[in-house]
Amino acid sequence: MALRDSDPAEVGGYRIEDRLGSGGMGVVYLARSASGRRLAVKVVHGQYADDDEFRTRFRREVAAARQVSGAFTAPVVDADADAPRPWMATLYIPGEDLGTHVRRHGPLPPDRLRGLAAGLAEALRDIHRAGVVHRDLKPANVMLADDGPRVIDFGISRAAEAAGMDALTQTGRVMGTPPFMSPEQFASPQEVGPATDIFSLGAVLVYAATRRGPFDSPSPWETATRVVEGTPELTGVPADLLPFVRLCLEKHPKSRPGPDELLHLLREGRLPDPRPEPPVRQDPEPARPRRRRWWPAAVAATAVLAAVAATTVLARAGGSDPHDPHDLPAGWHTWHRQAADPTAGHPNAMGPSGPFSRCVLADRALVCAGDGIMAARFDLDDGRNVWTRPMDPTPAETSASGGGTIIGTRRGAVYAFGADSSDLRTGEEPQSRTRYTVQALDPDTGRTIWRTPVADTVDGIGPEYGGAVATPAGVIATYGDASDSYALLDAAHGKVRWQRDLPGGADSDCGLTGAGGQAYLICRDTDSKGDRERTVVTQLDPATGKARWQVTAKGLLSLLGETGGRLVLGADPVMEKLAGLTLIDASSHVLTTVRLSIPRNASGARLVRGTLYLTLTSGGVRAIDPRTGRELWQSNSTIEQPGPPTASATRLYLASPTGRLAALDLRTGKVTGTLPGRDESDNIGSGDTAAAPVLSGDALYVPYGLRSVYSVDIHDL
């Protein structure tokens, strides 16, 4: 994230290098000490510096963080609570927070989920042994480091022994994040003890496993009521962790185990189940919360009111937790915009002719590509088209440089393919020569951070057809003028760190793709007789490009995605009926095949949130369980030529190239809301499809028409 002119050059003698993020209470910077150590420096916003109570809380955060120094927390290096703008420096932990990771990549696979459970239990053991209660354990406060999770942000923690003496929790405020708070935090926050962190641990694990909390609701009132009295929704939590989660989510604090007991249960593999799992309700209405005798009704009602107030404060302070009601950027309103045409006036410019092919979130902005656009940025709140970069800034008369493809993102950068074409007049027929590049763009300004040539061809197929994968180390892309190899371009400078030949060279049918946070090379071939078709799946080590493992499957297959630690592959349903799926366990590499209950043709096949969705140009949608091949439901979305779907925790969203939108219930396929199209012009071709809608909090961003996007609050559908 780029630094701003108002940002300090140094804080406390530590040189500021970058912004890591900002929230309602302060800004976090990446800094470096004199010895070269990287630090995360949290600086409080100026408006809070004169608030004596806030300074007291900040001093307590520093003191609490200093007390905890386990392997699963971020140790404090330095701090000054008395500075004009208080600050605290902790050891920098590279990686995403759990909330961001799950929103971007989906639920964690079972093995990572179990590791997360153990790591957080160890972190809580260290925190509680230091006499501290965290009180705000949530996905945003869990960093996914390479060597395990780390718990951060002790902003509302306090000493366990000071429960009855803390004046700051006796002012009528409810502190915390409601979907991850414990029942006792709503009723009597002055009596909160270590058991409250155990309850939050259970809620965090449910979110990591399912991308939703166990008590989620659109209303803060109902969320608080569910936490206090309701039964947690645990559908999707792996069976071997269900007992662990249920123990954590016991309503009464004394019924919950401590961290040592949880670690013992994980090690021994014996997780007693405190009660049978409640049956899944078939009706769409939420279950009415059961009243427990230990919970006084008047206190519960007061707690719910306090939760509503606390949630409102969080929203006004700029909180971005995905569970906040009407989670929208500050100043957000519905909008629709068309990207500027960056090559307007060029003699060979074609002008807009269709919709974007992909849009992604990047540093609190929407960035889209396609139809000759390398990348275009729209502000999330008002849709302002801040910048637009063409795929080819000076297109040749015979240019065939492609439409523009976003490869992926990292903090402070968007990766995309670029091109520069020129006409060759050496023969009777004019030819086009194109130099293809991979570029890293600054999401704020569109400035090119680095540009690396990856191919130089004459009337050849560009490297975007071979695919590319964004990894923490950089971009793995097809490479060479003949696109006969693949290479890693490092994240910092785009330098080639390694290069390896593609199996079969330039004539191979190989592509790079990503799934489950890993990079894969998918190669398909047929023997000389044409009767033995196979697909070779190779997981790549980003550090070296070598194969971590390789599995060969029958048939010409495409990688549809990953769910539950298994890769899901299938034939192209456009070319032939999809009769079955091939599953590959990413840990054991065991290959299994699953027959579909009814073979299907489709215009698209997408794996979203663990379910395979087949779409038809007529608007038909079929949901299939990839583990069994069983059809879950079929529906008519009413959306013609639907593009790739997007899903929230409860609904599936489909859009047409003209901008018509439909929301379908994930469980039943019933259409629950629609919006009419916005572009019925003749420019939209019969073969066009738009990019998948992008969901950010409660805002849905829908690409459509001629390089256009509109936004909608999903609560209005």
MOGIVEN-V805111 format. One record per residue. PHI is phi in degrees with one decimal (999 if undefined). Layout:
BEGIN
PHI  PHI
END
This chain:
BEGIN
999  -66.8  -71.4  -107.2  -60.1  -81.7  -73.6  -73.4  -76.5  -152.7  -134.0  60.7  88.3  -101.9  -73.6  -82.1  -113.5  -164.3  -93.9  -96.8  164.6  -148.6  -144.1  -67.2  -103.5  179.9  -118.8  -110.7  -111.4  -89.8  -130.4  -136.0  -80.3  -62.0  -84.5  98.8  -72.0  -85.3  -129.2  -104.5  -109.9  -95.6  -117.3  -72.5  -59.6  -60.5  -68.7  -97.1  -64.8  -91.5  -91.3  -61.1  -67.0  -64.7  -60.5  -62.5  -64.2  -66.3  -59.3  -68.8  -61.2  -61.5  -62.6  -65.6  -66.3  -66.7  -68.2  -99.9  -139.9  -76.0  -72.7  -114.9  -134.0  -100.2  -67.2  -77.9  -99.4  -163.6  -165.7  -148.9  -77.7  -104.5  -67.3  -51.3  -123.7  -53.0  -145.5  -145.1  -110.4  -120.9  -61.6  -71.2  -112.1  -67.8  131.4  -90.9  -76.2  -59.4  -61.3  -63.5  -62.1  -67.8  -64.3  -83.3  -115.3  89.7  -59.3  -72.9  -68.1  -54.8  -67.0  -69.4  -65.9  -65.7  -64.0  -63.8  -59.7  -66.5  -63.1  -71.0  -63.1  -66.2  -62.1  -66.5  -60.2  -65.2  -64.0  -71.1  -63.5  -80.3  79.9  -118.7  -111.8  -69.9  73.5  -145.2  -74.5  -152.4  -55.7  -68.1  -102.7  -120.8  -92.5  -95.4  -80.5  -61.9  -101.1  127.9  -73.0  -127.8  -94.6  -126.1  61.8  -103.1  -61.2  -121.8  -75.1  -159.6  -66.8  -63.1  -78.0  -99.2  -54.2  -87.5  -114.5  -85.6  -64.8  -72.0  -106.3  -115.2  -99.9  86.6  -91.7  -108.6  -103.6  140.5  -117.1  -45.6  -62.5  -118.3  -86.6  -90.0  -55.6  -68.9  -66.2  -79.9  -84.4  -145.7  -60.4  -72.3  -107.0  -68.0  -129.3  -55.8  -61.9  -65.2  -67.5  -66.3  -60.3  -63.1  -57.8  -60.4  -66.0  -64.0  -65.2  -62.3  -61.6  -65.0  -86.8  -131.3  70.0  -150.0  -84.2  -73.2  -128.8  -60.7  -160.1  -63.6  -104.6  -62.1  -59.3  -69.6  -58.4  -61.9  -63.3  -65.9  -60.4  -70.5  -127.8  -83.1  -88.1  -65.8  -88.8  -116.6  -60.2  101.4  -74.9  -53.6  -58.4  -72.5  -102.8  -56.9  -59.7  -59.8  -65.6  -63.2  -61.8  -64.6  -94.3  -60.3  -65.1  -85.8  -54.6  -72.0  -86.0  -90.8  -75.4  -87.9  -58.9  -62.8  -66.4  -63.2  -64.5  -62.8  -64.6  -66.3  -67.1  -80.2  73.6  -111.3  -118.1  -62.1  -92.7  -69.2  -164.8  -68.0  -68.2  -66.3  -64.9  -75.6  -74.2  -92.0  -85.1  -75.8  -79.7  -68.3  -67.0  -73.6  -60.2  -84.5  -86.3  -99.8  -65.0  -78.0  -106.9  -63.5  -61.4  -64.4  -65.7  -61.9  -62.7  -62.8  -63.2  -62.6  -59.6  -64.6  -63.9  -59.7  -63.2  -64.2  -64.6  -61.5  -62.0  -61.0  -64.0  -68.5  -82.2  91.2  -63.0  -121.7  -62.0  -66.2  -96.5  -65.4  -65.7  44.9  -75.5  -131.3  -61.5  -57.9  78.3  -67.8  -150.3  -64.7  -151.8  -143.5  -141.0  -112.9  -67.6  -63.4  -94.1  -74.0  -110.4  -57.0  94.9  -72.7  -61.0  -102.8  -69.0  -90.4  78.5  -64.6  -136.5  -169.1  -82.4  -63.2  -97.7  -160.3  -128.5  -138.4  -87.9  -147.6  49.6  62.7  -139.3  -103.8  -121.4  -122.5  -145.4  127.7  56.0  85.0  -100.3  -69.1  -169.2  -141.0  -101.5  -122.2  -67.3  -68.4  -80.1  -126.1  78.1  -56.7  -82.0  -68.2  -156.1  -141.2  -116.3  -77.6  -61.2  -130.1  -67.6  -132.3  -62.2  -83.0  -61.7  -106.4  -60.8  -137.5  -86.6  92.1  -99.1  108.4  -142.1  -85.1  -82.8  170.4  -138.1  -141.0  -60.4  85.5  -156.2  -119.3  -94.5  -150.8  -85.5  -125.6  -151.5  -143.3  -106.5  -149.1  -86.2  -108.9  -113.6  -79.7  -119.1  -68.0  -98.7  -65.3  -124.4  -116.0  -108.3  -130.0  -99.3  -98.1  -133.6  -104.7  -125.3  -106.0  -111.1  -74.4  -62.5  -74.5  -116.3  80.1  -63.6  -79.0  -76.7  -153.7  -137.7  -124.2  -64.2  -124.2  -163.9  -140.8  -123.7  -114.3  49.5  -106.2  -79.4  -73.5  -67.1  -64.1  -73.2  -86.4  81.4  -158.5  -131.4  -87.7  -126.7  -56.4  -79.4  145.6  -111.2  -97.7  -138.0  -62.4  -145.5  99.6  -59.1  -96.4  50.8  -104.6  -147.4  -138.7  -147.2  -99.8  -101.5  -67.8  -65.6  -77.4  -130.1  75.8  -73.3  -75.3  -93.0  -157.5  -142.8  -136.2  -73.1  -74.3  -59.7  87.9  69.1  -68.7  -88.1  -76.2  -97.9  -122.9  -144.6  -98.3  -154.0  -123.3  -162.0  59.6  79.4  -120.2  -102.1  -131.7  -108.9  -110.7  -120.6  -122.3  -151.8  -132.3  -70.3  -62.0  -83.0  76.7  -116.2  -125.8  -101.9  -147.9  -128.5  -105.4  -105.4  -124.3  -85.8  -96.4  -87.9  -59.3  -73.2  -129.7  83.3  -76.3  -76.7  -77.2  -160.4  -145.9  -133.8  -107.7  -120.8  -76.6  91.7  -93.4  -117.6  -118.0  -81.4  -89.5  150.5  -135.4  -150.2  58.4  80.5  -122.0  -77.8  -117.3  -123.3  -158.0  -70.0  -70.7  -70.8  -73.6  -86.2  -153.2  -64.1  -80.9  -97.3  -165.6  -125.1  -114.1  -111.1  -124.5  -70.8  -69.2  -95.0  -90.7  67.3  -74.4  -104.0  -131.7  -118.1  -128.4  -86.2  -76.5  -60.8  -137.4  -57.8  -135.3  -93.3  -160.6  -89.0  -159.0  -136.6  -134.0  -97.3  -130.9  51.0  83.5  -121.5  -92.2  -113.0  -102.4  -118.3  -115.6  -62.8  -76.7  109.4  -67.0  -135.3  -128.4  -103.3  -129.0  -79.0  -68.2  -76.0  -119.9  80.4  -77.5  -78.7  -83.6  -167.6  -134.1  -153.2  -105.6  -74.2  71.6  -101.3  -80.3  47.6  -64.3  -85.3  -60.4  -82.8  -128.3  -131.3  -97.2  -69.6  -126.8  -136.1  -106.0  -117.1  -128.5  -134.7  -96.3  -61.3  -85.8  98.9  -67.8  -127.5  -135.5  -113.0  -120.2  -65.3  -62.8  -82.0  -117.6  82.5  -65.8  -73.4  -105.6  -174.0  -142.0  -132.5  -72.2  -69.6  -121.7  -137.0  -103.8  -68.4  -72.3  -71.0  -79.4  -77.6  -68.0  -97.7  -74.9  -132.9  -91.9  -65.5  -64.1  -58.6  -115.3  -104.6  -133.5  62.4  -99.0  -97.5  -110.7  -110.6  -115.0  -73.2  -165.3  56.1  -94.8  52.7  -119.6  -143.8  -131.6  -121.2  -152.4  -80.1  -62.4  -69.5  -89.5  -86.0
END
